[in-house]
């Protein structure tokens, strides 16, 4: 097989003549075509090189998990998916198990426990944007004896308390009656 690795119609004219006689015949063996089909994920749309798609929180995987659960349960109504029933693409790719995905309405969910951690924060949470993604703040070792040490807030709660928050600067907050 390795000696045929670089065979092409340019190096072996007989291949070109074979192709001319029967253009419908594949140039590779059938088992190689099966391998090529397995290499592509049917759940993900193929994009050009360099194009990145926005995360949709694996809505297709969520729907597939719901359908599987409905089939097993034999019901047609809405079903609650447990954390064990679903693994998102980013969870599958992360070997450090640093990504948690789950249902916030399920009180026994791992993601609910993670959100209770005081180190969790949302980006731009002072704008009350209700982001779906939260992050865990980095664990730091603030050694006051280090020469470059300075007093800094370690959470958004401490930051808001120290800086006054976004709404306090102009006299009102962004609550229910905010701007």
Secondary structure, DSSP 4 states (H G I P E B T S, - for coil): -GGGTT--TTT-HHHHHHHHH-TTS-SS-HHHHHHHHHHS-TTS----TT--PPP-TTHHHHHHHHHHHHHHHT--S--PPPGGG---HHHHH-TT-------TT-TT-HHHHHHTSTTEE-TTGGGT---S--EEPPP----TTSTT-----SSHHHHHHHH-TTGGGGT--SSTT--
